[in-house]
């Protein structure tokens, strides 16, 4: 058995952020336009999984949970609807059940190499079935089969049980298209607050947040 490598002094680990700054005049008129610009820069910079985001939800008993998923679409909000951030999941998974019970949630995009993060608070709405099926039909076949084989978030006897379920599903749909399972769906998180965070030297980070105000947005600067 290999010996564990000792950890360094965690309290002493630190990085000085000096890649850039963020001032009010840098902001777009609305948070979705601003987000699209930052996302484009994250993609252009070659970040690994730039669309990866943390989704935080809350159980009925108040216990929070979070996990990483991939952003799969953006909805431009009009009128009373805020801008929307889209992802797909098994609706019977833990996050699916929690978001159905309590749609209040938060998202986080951690773009560490750019010394940036985007924090979003809002409400999750189920996506229309037609949108779910349209996305599912374009997924790789292996991912489609996996959506049928995996009882997401539920205990299983072992990896062998998952592989057996996958093989059974593969045989069932051999030679034909794989439809979206009834329990498979997606959510659009309608933003009520969107914070753009840029690291600065001395931990004097820039934090500018858009908040819903009637039909528009107001911007606040938060202390780091």
N, C-alpha and C positions, 0 to 999 in steps of 0.2 A: 504494500500500500504506500502510495507516494505521500511525502510529508507536505502539510499545508504551507504555502508561502505566507510569511507574516505580512499583515497589512501595514501600509505606511501610516503615519500619524494623520488621521482623517481631519482633525482640527486644523492641521497645518496646510492642507491642500487648498489652493486658491488660484484663481486666474484673474488677471487684470483685464477688464473689458475696455477696448479702445478702438473698435472697428468703425465706429461712427456715432452719430447722435440723431435725435428726433425732436424737432420743434414743431410748434403748431402750424407754421406756414408750410411744412412738409405734407400735411394731411390732405387727403382728397375730401370732397364734399360729403361723401357718405362712406361708411365702413366697408361695404362690399367692394367698391372701387379700390379702396386702399388695400384690402385683403388680396384682391386679384394681383395687384402690383407686387406685394411682398411674396406671394406664392410664386409668381413668375420669376422673381429673383432667386428664390430658393431652388427652383427647378434648374435655372440657368447656372447656378453655382455648383450643380452636381451633387446636392445633398442626397444622402441615402434615404429613401422613402420620404420625400418632402410632403406627401399628402397624409402621412401618419399623424393621427391625433388621439389624444386621450379623451375618452368619454367618461364622465363621472355621473353616477346616478345614485338614487337613494331608495332603500327598501322601505316597506310600510312601517317597520319598527324604528326607522330613523338611521339605520346602519348604512354608511356610504360604501360605494365600491367604484372602482375605475378599471379601465382596460384600454389597450391601444387598438384602434380600428383605422381603416383607410377612408379618407374623404373621396366620394365618388360623384359628386356633383354640387353645383351652386345654384341657388334660386335667387334671382333679384327680387326683393320684396317691393310691392307696390301698395299704396294706400295703407290700410292698417296692418298689413302683413310685413313683418321684418324680413331682412335677408335670410336665406336658408342654407344650411350646410347639410348635405345628404350623405347617409351611409346605409349599408344593408346588413341584415343580420337575421338569425333565427328568432322569430318573435317569442318563442318559448324558452330562449336563453335567459340567463339572469338579467342582463341589461334590457332585453325585450320585455320581460315581465315587469321590471321596475319602472321602465319608461311608460308602460301602459298604465300602471297604477298611479305613478307620480311623474308627470311629464317634465317637471322642472329638472334641468340638468346643466352641465357645464362641459365645455370643450377646451382643449389646450393643444396648440401646435408648438412643439419644442425644437426650434431651429438653432441648436447650439452653435454650429460652426459660424453662423452669421451673428451670434450674440443677440438673438432675437427670440421672442415668443409672442404668440397671439392667444389671448384668453377670451372665451366667449361664454356668456350666460344667456339662457333662453329656455324655450319650451319645445319639446319634441312632439311632432305630429306624424301619425302613420302616413306613409306614402300611398297614393292610389295604386290599386292592384295592377292597372295597365302599365304603370311606370316600373313596378317591381318586375313584372314578366318581361318587359322590354329589356331591362338590364340583365336579368338572369339568362336570357337567350343568347347574350353575347359573352357570357363567362366561358372560360376554358372548360372542356367537358369534364376533366378531372375534378374541378371545383364544383361543377353541377352535381356530380355523383356524390361528392363529399357532403353536400348540403342535405342529401337524402340519407346518407349513412350515419351522420353524427347527431346524436341527441344532445345538442350543445348545452354545456354547463351541468349536465347530469352525470352522476357516477356511472362508471362502466367497469366490467370485471377485469379488464386488462387491454393492452393494445391489440392482442389477438382478437378480441371481441369487435373492435373497430374495424380491423382488417377483414374479418369475416362478413361484417355488415356491408363493407365497401364492395367486396367481391359479389355478394348477393345482389346488390343494386346494379353493379356493372352488368351482370348476367340478365337482370330484369329488363334493362333498357338497351340491350345489345341490338344494334341495327336500327335504332330509332332515336328521335330527339328526346332530350331529357326535359320534362316540364318543371316549372318551379313548384316545390312542395308547398302545400297549403300554409304551413307554419313559417315559411320563409318570407321575409318582407323587408321593409326599410323604414327609416325615419328621416324627416327633415327637421333640423333644429332651427327654429325661428329665433334670431338673435334679438335680445333686448339691450345687451351691453357687449361691446367689443373693445378689448384693450390691446393696444400695440405697445410692446415692451422692447426697449433697446438698451443693451448694456452700456454703461459709461464708467470711466475711471473712478476710483474711490467709492465704488458702490453707489454713486449718485446717478442711478439709472433713470432713463426717460420712460415715463408711463403716461400715455395719453389714451383716454377711454371715451368712446362714443356711447351715449345713452339715448334711448328712445325718448322723444319729447313731442307729444302730439303726432303730427304727420312727418316730423323731421327728426333731427339729431342735435344734441348739444355735446360739446366736448369739454372734458375736465382733465386737468393734470393731477396725477396722484403722486404723493411723496414715495420715494423708493423704500 
